[in-house]
Amino acid sequence: MNSRTAYGQDRLARDLEVAVDRGEILAHYQPQIDTESGQVVAVEALCRWRHPEFGSIAPAVFIPIAEAMGSIHTIGRFMIEDGCRLAAEWERAGLPVEVAVNVSATQLAPGFFGHLGEFHAREGIGPGRLTIEITESQMITDVDAAVRDLAKVRALGVGISVDDFGSGHSTVEQVINLPVTELKIDQAIVREESEAGQRAMNAIVDLVHRRGLRVVAEGVETEQQFERVRLLHCDRVQGYLIAPPLPRLEVEEFIARRNAAG
């Protein structure tokens, strides 16, 4: 089954209301590596739903329902709390790997910043250990509000990543003038092989670096793509070439193997 219709949208909406309490929502983590050293330096926490009857349900199916019905707030709090806890545990263990968590526009209600601050303070996370990812379209819908809200996040020592850059209509200048720390280039741009596409990506990376921000190439699936983004001086790489999203124990084993080999 791969559609909301196949499952029954009303049924999924009802089940989502209690999915967190039932332990059905969990996080998987996709590694990001430093382009030059090959070391794992961060993971992105991605939400998964393990339904007791339907099995694994894709985020593309249940996230829009959760946003429409309001259960995204409960799911979002769970993911933020999980990310804060993991970042703190890894920091205490001396593991130099950051944690990034996606945040949807629907979650950016006034209560979000209170929850983020509460979880962050409770876990005692050091600066730069946690990043939240927000898509470019969310940031430029209301620039004044974005600057105000993102400044609250930065004041906590939390990084801000512009996710899926290039999938919308904003310019690099619009985005890098916001209080962000990182730009993730959308996989459609990463996979563009034309000379014009490579020139455009080179210009993006150059401008972002001149502002002192980090660049992540996402959706990298082949060695050729990796070599292109490495030559363009992207700082980090994420994609199935490196590893798929993994449960916590598996991602920790992957990090140990990869970083030991480096």
Secondary structure, DSSP 8 states (H G I E B T S, - for coil): --SHHHH-HHHHHHHHHHHTTTT-EEEEEEEEEETTT--EEEEEEEEEEEETTTEEE-HHHHHHHHHHHSTHHHHHHHHHHHHHHHHHHHHHTT---EEEEE--GGG-SHHHHHHHHHHHHHHT--TTSEEEEEEHHHHHSSHHHHHHHHHHHHHTT-EEEEEEETSSS--HHHHHTSS-SEEEE-HHHHT--SHHHHHHHHHHHHHHHHTT-EEEEE---SHHHHHHHHHTT-SEEESTTT---B-HHHHHHHHHHHHHH-
